[in-house]
Amino acid sequence: MTRSGLDDPILMRLRTGEANPILVADFQRMSMAPRLSEMLSERVQDRAVFQIDPIRVLSGKRIYAPLPELAAACAGEFLSSGADHGRVFVVGHCSAAPLSLRVADLLASTRSVTAVLLNPSWPDDEMVTTKFAEFLARFGTGSRPCPDLDADPCLVVSAMEQLFRDEMAALAASRGLTGSVGAFSDLLVWYRAWLAFLLAGRNDTPIGWAAGRAAVTVLSDSPSTLTVAGLRPDAYRVCELPAPADTVTREIAEIVSAHVADQ
């Protein structure tokens, strides 16, 4: 166990550097495509780059952790790294925005910090239930109601996982592949961890995401991603993106890298 109480570290150093470190909250997709943190680490010079990965943490025995705990673990690990010199940049893509803001605000109590939010989104009931239904549909044609999101979070995540297992078993049986259910275990854990993280964001409150101590910049490609929950519109900077950013590409990584370098 780490000192934070989590089973695994939430922070991974990708590059060493002297000052102005960059922390990037991103998630491993079910593909071999490089992550934003990895692409940024290839582009910056003399700056430490860290990858924040709560999905890795939530893929182990700890199936749920509140967002404040995840943020505190991240901030604590970073401050213990010895790389916290100069201005800190915390980059978050899409639904990583709430966690990124919490991390930035914790660090901003003792140093200069800028949160850079790439197409930020804010988990709510609709986002969690939609993603649950999307994952469930990949195992079969039947529909199941999403568990009550207001129940104990660990029970909610466990119920989601059991529904996935039931659908997987039914799918395998229908195709005469009963003994191959274990082959889907990694996929199931990834689905569970992703939903657990979205649920943690849904269960948190906007007032806890940003207390105004960190500077905030939004990089947005559409009007739907201009809002920072918990902050007034005049409390943050908005920069329009010249290209769609729903999927992180090398072009988007270049834009984020250039933006951070200009600060």
N, C-alpha and C positions, 0 to 999 in steps of 0.2 A: 504494500500500500504506500502511496505517496503521502507526504505530510498534509496534503489538502483533504485527504479522506477518499479521493478517487482511486480506483484500482490501477489506472495507467496515467502517465503524463499526458497533459493536454497540449503541450507545447513541444515542437521539435525544431531545432536549429538547422537551417538549410545552408547558411553562409555566414562566415565570420566577418567582422568589420569593426571599425574604430569608433564610429559615432553615427547618430541619427538612424537608429534601427527601425526596421519595418516588421510589423506583425500582421500576418494575413490569415483571416478566418475563411477557410474554404474547405470543401468536402470532396473526398474521393468518389467520383462517379463510378458506375458499374462499367467501366471501360478503361483502356490504357492511355487515354488522352491526358496530357500534362495538365496539372492544376495551376491556378493563377499564382500561387505562392512559388511554385517551381519555375514558372516562366519569369516571374519577377527576380528570382534569385540569379537567373542567368543574365539579367540586364543591368543590375545595379553593381556599382564598384565601391569597395571599401565600406560597405554597410552591412551589418548583420541582418539576416532575414530569418524570421521564424514562422513556422506553420502552426496555426491554431486548428486543432481537429477534434471537436467534441464527439464526432461520430465514432472515432476510434475508441474514445472513453466509454461511450454508451453501447459499444459492441461486446463488452465483456460481461462480467457478473453484475455490474451496476447498470441496470437497465433504464434508470431514470435519475437525473440530477437537476435541481432547480437552476435556472439561469444565473442567479447571483453566485451560486457555488461554483459553477463552471468558470465564471468571470474571475472570481477570487483566486481559483487555482491557477488560471492563466497568468494573472498579474503577479502572483507569488512566485511562480516558476521563472517568469521573466526577470523579476527583480533579483532573483538568486543566480541569474546566468552570468552576471558581470558585464553584460553588453548594454546596459541601460544608460549610455552616455549621449548627451545631446537631445535633440527633439525626437520624440517617438511618433511613429505613424502606425495607426491601426487600420488596416484595410479590411472591409467586409463586403461580400457580394450577396445580393438578394436577401434571403431569410437569415443570413448571418449578421444582418445589421443590428438587431437588438443586443446580441452578445458583444459585437465590436464596440458599440457605444458604452456598454457597461465596463468593458476592459479599459477603454480609453478614459472614462471618467475616474476609475479607480487610480490609474497611473497619473492622471492630471492633478491629483492632490499634492504631488511633490515634484512635478516636472512639466515641461511644455509638451503637449500632446495634440495631435491632429487625427481625428477619425475621418477616413475617406470611405464613403459608402457608395458602392457601385450598384446602381439600380436597386436601391433598398426596398425590401418588402417586410411586412409586419405580421407574423403568424396570428391567425384568429380561428374561430370555429370553422369557417368555410374552408380555409386553407388546409387545416388538419383533416377534416372529413373528406374533402376532395382528393387529397393525396392518399388517404386510406382506401377510398373506393378505387382509385387508379391502380394501386398496388394489388388489391384484392382481385380486380378484374383480370389480372395477368395469370391467375391460377385457374380461372373457370368463368362460366357465364352466369352463375348464380350471384345474387346480391345479398349482402348481409348488412344490417344496420351498424353504423359505427358505435362503439361503446360510449357510454355517457362520459363526456369530457370533464364533467365537474366532479367525477368520482376521484378516489385516491389515485394519483398519477401512476404509481407502480402497478396498481390493479388494471388501470386503463391500458397501459402498454402490454401487460401480460395477456389481457383479453384480446388485444389486436393480434399479438403473436399467435395465440391459440387459434384464432379464426383463420389466419394464414396457414397454419399447420393443417387444419381441417380441410381447407380448400386444396392444399397441395396433395394430401392423402387421397381425396376424392378424385382429383385429376389423374394421379398416378394409377389408382385402381381402375379407372375407366379405360386406361390404355394398357392395362396389364403390366404395369411397371411398379408394383407395390414395393418391391425391395429397393427402389432407386430414390426414395424420398430424401435420403440423406444427402444426395448430390445437390439439393437446393438449399442446404443449410446456410451457406454463406450469403446467398441472396436474401433469405428470410431474415437473418441477423441484420443485414444492411437496411432492409425495409423497416425493421423494428427500431433500429437506432435513429434512422432519419425521422420517423414519426415521433420518437421520444424527444428529439431535439425541437421539432416544431411545437410539440405540446408544451415543452418548457418555455418557449417563447410566447405561446398563447397564454400560459398561466402567469407570466410576469406582467408587470404594469409599466406603461410608458414613462411614468414619473421616475421609475428606477433606471431607465435606460440612459438618460442624460441629465445631469444636474447643471449643465452649462459650464463646467470647468474646462472641458476640452473643446478646441476648435473643431468644427464639423464642416466638411465639404461633401456635397452630393454630386456624383457623376451619373447623369440620367440620360436615357434615350427616349423617354416618353413622359407625358404629363402624369401618368399613373405612378411614377416612381420619384416624384419630386418632394413628397412629404416626409418629414422626419417626426415620427410620433414622439410626443412629449416636448417638442420645441416649437417656438413661434417661427413663422416663415422668415422673419428678419434675424433669426439667431444662427443661421447657417448660410453657407455659400453654395450656389448651384452652378454647375458647369454642364452644358449640353454635350452629349457624345455624338460624334459624326457617324457612328455605326451602331447597329443593334448589339446589346450586351447581355441578352438572356443566356447565351452560350459564350463562355470565355474563350476568345481566340487570341492568337499572337498579336493581332492588331490592337485588340483591347488591352492586352498586357503592356504593349508599347505606350498606349495612351496613359494608363495608370502609372507606369514607370516614369514617364516624362512629367506627369503632374506632381508626383512625389519629389522628383529631382528639382523642380522649380521652387519648392517651398523653402 
